[in-house]
Amino acid sequence: MIRRFFRAAATASAMLLLAGCTIVRELPSEDAGSRGDTPEYELAKEMLYAFIRNDAETFVSKMAPKDRASLTPKQFKAFRAEMVEARGEPVSFRYLATLEMPVPFRPHIWAVRMKKVNSQNGKEFHQEILFRVVTARADGKVHVISVNFL
């Protein structure tokens, strides 16, 4: 009787652990101390989270006004769907570096780990892509100059 109870409890626990939604987390950077947790870093991170959550409104709202006109939320969702189809679902990410450039530009580089299933053999695999956000300060505010995946 007691064995059955523990077996049922273990089975229920395993089902709870394996069920549910996927959690995407930020992995620690090898060089975390150099990022400085600046407003530029935080803005780039917000854009990455918006991409991962498929939150088109937040992602587009963080872009420069000239770029907002050329990327609607509908276009963002289509772009993200194409990327997920080609590269896989994002499962984790880590900050890599803020590149040195002449003032005022600050490129922030992240590695995004994607999970995909091979359509031929059904095996799961992972790959990383780079996410780059270039920021600059003007009028006392941080602005996104460009965003791209490499």
PyMOL CGO cylinders between C-alpha atoms (Angstrom):
from pymol import cmd
from pymol.cgo import CYLINDER

trace = [
    CYLINDER, 0.00, 0.00, 0.00, 2.72, 2.45, 0.98, 0.3, 1, 1, 1, 1, 1, 1,
    CYLINDER, 2.72, 2.45, 0.98, 4.76, 1.47, -2.09, 0.3, 1, 1, 1, 1, 1, 1,
    CYLINDER, 4.76, 1.47, -2.09, 1.83, 2.24, -4.35, 0.3, 1, 1, 1, 1, 1, 1,
    CYLINDER, 1.83, 2.24, -4.35, 1.39, 5.63, -2.71, 0.3, 1, 1, 1, 1, 1, 1,
    CYLINDER, 1.39, 5.63, -2.71, 5.06, 6.54, -3.21, 0.3, 1, 1, 1, 1, 1, 1,
    CYLINDER, 5.06, 6.54, -3.21, 5.01, 5.21, -6.77, 0.3, 1, 1, 1, 1, 1, 1,
    CYLINDER, 5.01, 5.21, -6.77, 1.89, 7.28, -7.55, 0.3, 1, 1, 1, 1, 1, 1,
    CYLINDER, 1.89, 7.28, -7.55, 3.43, 10.36, -5.90, 0.3, 1, 1, 1, 1, 1, 1,
    CYLINDER, 3.43, 10.36, -5.90, 6.64, 9.92, -7.91, 0.3, 1, 1, 1, 1, 1, 1,
    CYLINDER, 6.64, 9.92, -7.91, 4.68, 9.50, -11.13, 0.3, 1, 1, 1, 1, 1, 1,
    CYLINDER, 4.68, 9.50, -11.13, 2.58, 12.60, -10.41, 0.3, 1, 1, 1, 1, 1, 1,
    CYLINDER, 2.58, 12.60, -10.41, 5.71, 14.61, -9.61, 0.3, 1, 1, 1, 1, 1, 1,
    CYLINDER, 5.71, 14.61, -9.61, 7.37, 13.52, -12.83, 0.3, 1, 1, 1, 1, 1, 1,
    CYLINDER, 7.37, 13.52, -12.83, 4.28, 14.45, -14.83, 0.3, 1, 1, 1, 1, 1, 1,
    CYLINDER, 4.28, 14.45, -14.83, 4.18, 17.90, -13.23, 0.3, 1, 1, 1, 1, 1, 1,
    CYLINDER, 4.18, 17.90, -13.23, 7.85, 18.45, -13.98, 0.3, 1, 1, 1, 1, 1, 1,
    CYLINDER, 7.85, 18.45, -13.98, 7.55, 17.39, -17.61, 0.3, 1, 1, 1, 1, 1, 1,
    CYLINDER, 7.55, 17.39, -17.61, 4.27, 19.14, -18.37, 0.3, 1, 1, 1, 1, 1, 1,
    CYLINDER, 4.27, 19.14, -18.37, 3.69, 22.84, -18.76, 0.3, 1, 1, 1, 1, 1, 1,
    CYLINDER, 3.69, 22.84, -18.76, 5.24, 25.64, -20.71, 0.3, 1, 1, 1, 1, 1, 1,
    CYLINDER, 5.24, 25.64, -20.71, 8.82, 26.04, -21.76, 0.3, 1, 1, 1, 1, 1, 1,
    CYLINDER, 8.82, 26.04, -21.76, 10.89, 28.43, -19.70, 0.3, 1, 1, 1, 1, 1, 1,
    CYLINDER, 10.89, 28.43, -19.70, 13.48, 30.46, -21.55, 0.3, 1, 1, 1, 1, 1, 1,
    CYLINDER, 13.48, 30.46, -21.55, 16.22, 31.66, -19.27, 0.3, 1, 1, 1, 1, 1, 1,
    CYLINDER, 16.22, 31.66, -19.27, 19.24, 33.87, -19.42, 0.3, 1, 1, 1, 1, 1, 1,
    CYLINDER, 19.24, 33.87, -19.42, 22.45, 31.93, -18.93, 0.3, 1, 1, 1, 1, 1, 1,
    CYLINDER, 22.45, 31.93, -18.93, 25.36, 33.57, -17.13, 0.3, 1, 1, 1, 1, 1, 1,
    CYLINDER, 25.36, 33.57, -17.13, 27.87, 35.33, -19.31, 0.3, 1, 1, 1, 1, 1, 1,
    CYLINDER, 27.87, 35.33, -19.31, 31.52, 34.45, -19.12, 0.3, 1, 1, 1, 1, 1, 1,
    CYLINDER, 31.52, 34.45, -19.12, 32.17, 38.20, -18.90, 0.3, 1, 1, 1, 1, 1, 1,
    CYLINDER, 32.17, 38.20, -18.90, 29.12, 39.33, -16.92, 0.3, 1, 1, 1, 1, 1, 1,
    CYLINDER, 29.12, 39.33, -16.92, 31.06, 41.93, -14.95, 0.3, 1, 1, 1, 1, 1, 1,
    CYLINDER, 31.06, 41.93, -14.95, 31.84, 44.02, -18.03, 0.3, 1, 1, 1, 1, 1, 1,
    CYLINDER, 31.84, 44.02, -18.03, 28.28, 44.64, -19.19, 0.3, 1, 1, 1, 1, 1, 1,
    CYLINDER, 28.28, 44.64, -19.19, 27.63, 47.18, -16.45, 0.3, 1, 1, 1, 1, 1, 1,
    CYLINDER, 27.63, 47.18, -16.45, 23.84, 46.69, -16.43, 0.3, 1, 1, 1, 1, 1, 1,
    CYLINDER, 23.84, 46.69, -16.43, 23.52, 50.02, -18.20, 0.3, 1, 1, 1, 1, 1, 1,
    CYLINDER, 23.52, 50.02, -18.20, 20.28, 51.43, -19.64, 0.3, 1, 1, 1, 1, 1, 1,
    CYLINDER, 20.28, 51.43, -19.64, 21.59, 50.39, -23.09, 0.3, 1, 1, 1, 1, 1, 1,
    CYLINDER, 21.59, 50.39, -23.09, 22.09, 46.82, -21.90, 0.3, 1, 1, 1, 1, 1, 1,
    CYLINDER, 22.09, 46.82, -21.90, 18.63, 46.74, -20.30, 0.3, 1, 1, 1, 1, 1, 1,
    CYLINDER, 18.63, 46.74, -20.30, 16.98, 48.07, -23.49, 0.3, 1, 1, 1, 1, 1, 1,
    CYLINDER, 16.98, 48.07, -23.49, 18.71, 45.42, -25.61, 0.3, 1, 1, 1, 1, 1, 1,
    CYLINDER, 18.71, 45.42, -25.61, 17.67, 42.72, -23.13, 0.3, 1, 1, 1, 1, 1, 1,
    CYLINDER, 17.67, 42.72, -23.13, 14.04, 43.92, -23.21, 0.3, 1, 1, 1, 1, 1, 1,
    CYLINDER, 14.04, 43.92, -23.21, 14.05, 43.60, -27.00, 0.3, 1, 1, 1, 1, 1, 1,
    CYLINDER, 14.05, 43.60, -27.00, 15.45, 40.07, -26.77, 0.3, 1, 1, 1, 1, 1, 1,
    CYLINDER, 15.45, 40.07, -26.77, 12.78, 39.06, -24.26, 0.3, 1, 1, 1, 1, 1, 1,
    CYLINDER, 12.78, 39.06, -24.26, 10.11, 40.57, -26.52, 0.3, 1, 1, 1, 1, 1, 1,
    CYLINDER, 10.11, 40.57, -26.52, 11.43, 38.52, -29.45, 0.3, 1, 1, 1, 1, 1, 1,
    CYLINDER, 11.43, 38.52, -29.45, 11.44, 35.33, -27.39, 0.3, 1, 1, 1, 1, 1, 1,
    CYLINDER, 11.44, 35.33, -27.39, 7.87, 35.91, -26.10, 0.3, 1, 1, 1, 1, 1, 1,
    CYLINDER, 7.87, 35.91, -26.10, 6.69, 36.86, -29.60, 0.3, 1, 1, 1, 1, 1, 1,
    CYLINDER, 6.69, 36.86, -29.60, 5.65, 40.24, -28.17, 0.3, 1, 1, 1, 1, 1, 1,
    CYLINDER, 5.65, 40.24, -28.17, 5.58, 42.28, -31.37, 0.3, 1, 1, 1, 1, 1, 1,
    CYLINDER, 5.58, 42.28, -31.37, 4.19, 45.44, -29.80, 0.3, 1, 1, 1, 1, 1, 1,
    CYLINDER, 4.19, 45.44, -29.80, 6.98, 45.70, -27.21, 0.3, 1, 1, 1, 1, 1, 1,
    CYLINDER, 6.98, 45.70, -27.21, 9.71, 44.81, -29.71, 0.3, 1, 1, 1, 1, 1, 1,
    CYLINDER, 9.71, 44.81, -29.71, 8.55, 47.35, -32.29, 0.3, 1, 1, 1, 1, 1, 1,
    CYLINDER, 8.55, 47.35, -32.29, 7.97, 50.06, -29.66, 0.3, 1, 1, 1, 1, 1, 1,
    CYLINDER, 7.97, 50.06, -29.66, 11.65, 49.90, -28.64, 0.3, 1, 1, 1, 1, 1, 1,
    CYLINDER, 11.65, 49.90, -28.64, 12.88, 50.55, -32.19, 0.3, 1, 1, 1, 1, 1, 1,
    CYLINDER, 12.88, 50.55, -32.19, 13.81, 53.91, -33.68, 0.3, 1, 1, 1, 1, 1, 1,
    CYLINDER, 13.81, 53.91, -33.68, 10.80, 55.84, -35.05, 0.3, 1, 1, 1, 1, 1, 1,
    CYLINDER, 10.80, 55.84, -35.05, 12.03, 55.51, -38.67, 0.3, 1, 1, 1, 1, 1, 1,
    CYLINDER, 12.03, 55.51, -38.67, 12.28, 51.71, -38.25, 0.3, 1, 1, 1, 1, 1, 1,
    CYLINDER, 12.28, 51.71, -38.25, 8.87, 51.44, -36.56, 0.3, 1, 1, 1, 1, 1, 1,
    CYLINDER, 8.87, 51.44, -36.56, 7.28, 52.67, -39.77, 0.3, 1, 1, 1, 1, 1, 1,
    CYLINDER, 7.28, 52.67, -39.77, 8.90, 49.86, -41.77, 0.3, 1, 1, 1, 1, 1, 1,
    CYLINDER, 8.90, 49.86, -41.77, 8.28, 47.01, -39.28, 0.3, 1, 1, 1, 1, 1, 1,
    CYLINDER, 8.28, 47.01, -39.28, 4.70, 46.57, -38.18, 0.3, 1, 1, 1, 1, 1, 1,
    CYLINDER, 4.70, 46.57, -38.18, 3.73, 44.08, -35.47, 0.3, 1, 1, 1, 1, 1, 1,
    CYLINDER, 3.73, 44.08, -35.47, 2.22, 41.88, -38.20, 0.3, 1, 1, 1, 1, 1, 1,
    CYLINDER, 2.22, 41.88, -38.20, 5.53, 41.89, -40.12, 0.3, 1, 1, 1, 1, 1, 1,
    CYLINDER, 5.53, 41.89, -40.12, 7.43, 41.16, -36.90, 0.3, 1, 1, 1, 1, 1, 1,
    CYLINDER, 7.43, 41.16, -36.90, 5.26, 38.10, -36.22, 0.3, 1, 1, 1, 1, 1, 1,
    CYLINDER, 5.26, 38.10, -36.22, 5.79, 36.86, -39.79, 0.3, 1, 1, 1, 1, 1, 1,
    CYLINDER, 5.79, 36.86, -39.79, 9.57, 37.38, -39.51, 0.3, 1, 1, 1, 1, 1, 1,
    CYLINDER, 9.57, 37.38, -39.51, 9.71, 35.58, -36.16, 0.3, 1, 1, 1, 1, 1, 1,
    CYLINDER, 9.71, 35.58, -36.16, 7.64, 32.67, -37.50, 0.3, 1, 1, 1, 1, 1, 1,
    CYLINDER, 7.64, 32.67, -37.50, 10.04, 32.31, -40.44, 0.3, 1, 1, 1, 1, 1, 1,
    CYLINDER, 10.04, 32.31, -40.44, 13.03, 32.38, -38.10, 0.3, 1, 1, 1, 1, 1, 1,
    CYLINDER, 13.03, 32.38, -38.10, 11.53, 29.76, -35.79, 0.3, 1, 1, 1, 1, 1, 1,
    CYLINDER, 11.53, 29.76, -35.79, 10.73, 27.58, -38.80, 0.3, 1, 1, 1, 1, 1, 1,
    CYLINDER, 10.73, 27.58, -38.80, 14.29, 27.88, -40.13, 0.3, 1, 1, 1, 1, 1, 1,
    CYLINDER, 14.29, 27.88, -40.13, 16.32, 27.98, -36.89, 0.3, 1, 1, 1, 1, 1, 1,
    CYLINDER, 16.32, 27.98, -36.89, 14.07, 26.62, -34.12, 0.3, 1, 1, 1, 1, 1, 1,
    CYLINDER, 14.07, 26.62, -34.12, 12.47, 27.85, -30.89, 0.3, 1, 1, 1, 1, 1, 1,
    CYLINDER, 12.47, 27.85, -30.89, 14.58, 29.98, -28.55, 0.3, 1, 1, 1, 1, 1, 1,
    CYLINDER, 14.58, 29.98, -28.55, 15.36, 28.09, -25.33, 0.3, 1, 1, 1, 1, 1, 1,
    CYLINDER, 15.36, 28.09, -25.33, 18.03, 30.22, -23.65, 0.3, 1, 1, 1, 1, 1, 1,
    CYLINDER, 18.03, 30.22, -23.65, 20.30, 33.17, -24.22, 0.3, 1, 1, 1, 1, 1, 1,
    CYLINDER, 20.30, 33.17, -24.22, 23.45, 34.70, -22.85, 0.3, 1, 1, 1, 1, 1, 1,
    CYLINDER, 23.45, 34.70, -22.85, 25.08, 38.07, -23.04, 0.3, 1, 1, 1, 1, 1, 1,
    CYLINDER, 25.08, 38.07, -23.04, 28.38, 38.01, -24.91, 0.3, 1, 1, 1, 1, 1, 1,
    CYLINDER, 28.38, 38.01, -24.91, 29.73, 41.55, -25.12, 0.3, 1, 1, 1, 1, 1, 1,
    CYLINDER, 29.73, 41.55, -25.12, 29.23, 45.21, -25.77, 0.3, 1, 1, 1, 1, 1, 1,
    CYLINDER, 29.23, 45.21, -25.77, 31.56, 46.02, -28.62, 0.3, 1, 1, 1, 1, 1, 1,
    CYLINDER, 31.56, 46.02, -28.62, 33.81, 49.02, -28.55, 0.3, 1, 1, 1, 1, 1, 1,
    CYLINDER, 33.81, 49.02, -28.55, 32.92, 51.65, -31.14, 0.3, 1, 1, 1, 1, 1, 1,
    CYLINDER, 32.92, 51.65, -31.14, 33.27, 55.39, -31.50, 0.3, 1, 1, 1, 1, 1, 1,
    CYLINDER, 33.27, 55.39, -31.50, 30.85, 57.35, -29.36, 0.3, 1, 1, 1, 1, 1, 1,
    CYLINDER, 30.85, 57.35, -29.36, 27.82, 57.30, -29.44, 0.3, 1, 1, 1, 1, 1, 1,
    CYLINDER, 27.82, 57.30, -29.44, 27.26, 53.78, -30.84, 0.3, 1, 1, 1, 1, 1, 1,
    CYLINDER, 27.26, 53.78, -30.84, 27.16, 50.69, -28.57, 0.3, 1, 1, 1, 1, 1, 1,
    CYLINDER, 27.16, 50.69, -28.57, 26.60, 47.25, -30.19, 0.3, 1, 1, 1, 1, 1, 1,
    CYLINDER, 26.60, 47.25, -30.19, 25.33, 44.67, -27.68, 0.3, 1, 1, 1, 1, 1, 1,
    CYLINDER, 25.33, 44.67, -27.68, 25.81, 41.03, -28.70, 0.3, 1, 1, 1, 1, 1, 1,
    CYLINDER, 25.81, 41.03, -28.70, 23.83, 38.07, -27.34, 0.3, 1, 1, 1, 1, 1, 1,
    CYLINDER, 23.83, 38.07, -27.34, 23.95, 34.35, -28.18, 0.3, 1, 1, 1, 1, 1, 1,
    CYLINDER, 23.95, 34.35, -28.18, 20.46, 32.84, -28.49, 0.3, 1, 1, 1, 1, 1, 1,
    CYLINDER, 20.46, 32.84, -28.49, 20.23, 29.06, -28.26, 0.3, 1, 1, 1, 1, 1, 1,
    CYLINDER, 20.23, 29.06, -28.26, 17.59, 27.58, -30.53, 0.3, 1, 1, 1, 1, 1, 1,
    CYLINDER, 17.59, 27.58, -30.53, 16.02, 24.09, -30.34, 0.3, 1, 1, 1, 1, 1, 1,
    CYLINDER, 16.02, 24.09, -30.34, 14.86, 22.37, -33.52, 0.3, 1, 1, 1, 1, 1, 1,
    CYLINDER, 14.86, 22.37, -33.52, 13.80, 18.90, -34.59, 0.3, 1, 1, 1, 1, 1, 1,
    CYLINDER, 13.80, 18.90, -34.59, 15.40, 17.39, -37.68, 0.3, 1, 1, 1, 1, 1, 1,
    CYLINDER, 15.40, 17.39, -37.68, 12.55, 16.72, -40.12, 0.3, 1, 1, 1, 1, 1, 1,
    CYLINDER, 12.55, 16.72, -40.12, 14.31, 13.69, -41.62, 0.3, 1, 1, 1, 1, 1, 1,
    CYLINDER, 14.31, 13.69, -41.62, 15.21, 11.69, -38.51, 0.3, 1, 1, 1, 1, 1, 1,
    CYLINDER, 15.21, 11.69, -38.51, 13.10, 13.35, -35.80, 0.3, 1, 1, 1, 1, 1, 1,
    CYLINDER, 13.10, 13.35, -35.80, 16.12, 14.06, -33.58, 0.3, 1, 1, 1, 1, 1, 1,
    CYLINDER, 16.12, 14.06, -33.58, 16.30, 17.25, -31.57, 0.3, 1, 1, 1, 1, 1, 1,
    CYLINDER, 16.30, 17.25, -31.57, 19.33, 19.50, -31.93, 0.3, 1, 1, 1, 1, 1, 1,
    CYLINDER, 19.33, 19.50, -31.93, 20.47, 22.93, -30.79, 0.3, 1, 1, 1, 1, 1, 1,
    CYLINDER, 20.47, 22.93, -30.79, 22.18, 25.79, -32.53, 0.3, 1, 1, 1, 1, 1, 1,
    CYLINDER, 22.18, 25.79, -32.53, 23.09, 29.34, -31.58, 0.3, 1, 1, 1, 1, 1, 1,
    CYLINDER, 23.09, 29.34, -31.58, 22.43, 32.55, -33.44, 0.3, 1, 1, 1, 1, 1, 1,
    CYLINDER, 22.43, 32.55, -33.44, 23.67, 36.03, -32.63, 0.3, 1, 1, 1, 1, 1, 1,
    CYLINDER, 23.67, 36.03, -32.63, 21.36, 38.89, -31.72, 0.3, 1, 1, 1, 1, 1, 1,
    CYLINDER, 21.36, 38.89, -31.72, 22.83, 42.37, -32.11, 0.3, 1, 1, 1, 1, 1, 1,
    CYLINDER, 22.83, 42.37, -32.11, 21.28, 45.63, -30.91, 0.3, 1, 1, 1, 1, 1, 1,
    CYLINDER, 21.28, 45.63, -30.91, 23.11, 48.90, -31.62, 0.3, 1, 1, 1, 1, 1, 1,
    CYLINDER, 23.11, 48.90, -31.62, 22.19, 51.72, -29.26, 0.3, 1, 1, 1, 1, 1, 1,
    CYLINDER, 22.19, 51.72, -29.26, 23.14, 55.38, -28.97, 0.3, 1, 1, 1, 1, 1, 1,
    CYLINDER, 23.14, 55.38, -28.97, 22.34, 58.20, -26.56, 0.3, 1, 1, 1, 1, 1, 1,
    CYLINDER, 22.34, 58.20, -26.56, 20.78, 61.43, -27.75, 0.3, 1, 1, 1, 1, 1, 1,
    CYLINDER, 20.78, 61.43, -27.75, 18.87, 64.08, -25.84, 0.3, 1, 1, 1, 1, 1, 1,
    CYLINDER, 18.87, 64.08, -25.84, 19.60, 62.21, -22.61, 0.3, 1, 1, 1, 1, 1, 1,
    CYLINDER, 19.60, 62.21, -22.61, 17.76, 59.09, -23.84, 0.3, 1, 1, 1, 1, 1, 1,
    CYLINDER, 17.76, 59.09, -23.84, 18.88, 55.70, -25.14, 0.3, 1, 1, 1, 1, 1, 1,
    CYLINDER, 18.88, 55.70, -25.14, 17.79, 54.94, -28.71, 0.3, 1, 1, 1, 1, 1, 1,
    CYLINDER, 17.79, 54.94, -28.71, 17.96, 51.74, -30.75, 0.3, 1, 1, 1, 1, 1, 1,
    CYLINDER, 17.96, 51.74, -30.75, 19.83, 52.39, -34.00, 0.3, 1, 1, 1, 1, 1, 1,
    CYLINDER, 19.83, 52.39, -34.00, 19.62, 48.89, -35.47, 0.3, 1, 1, 1, 1, 1, 1,
    CYLINDER, 19.62, 48.89, -35.47, 18.67, 45.32, -34.64, 0.3, 1, 1, 1, 1, 1, 1,
    CYLINDER, 18.67, 45.32, -34.64, 19.62, 42.14, -36.45, 0.3, 1, 1, 1, 1, 1, 1,
    CYLINDER, 19.62, 42.14, -36.45, 20.13, 38.42, -36.11, 0.3, 1, 1, 1, 1, 1, 1,
    CYLINDER, 20.13, 38.42, -36.11, 23.32, 36.91, -37.46, 0.3, 1, 1, 1, 1, 1, 1,
]
cmd.load_cgo(trace, "trace")
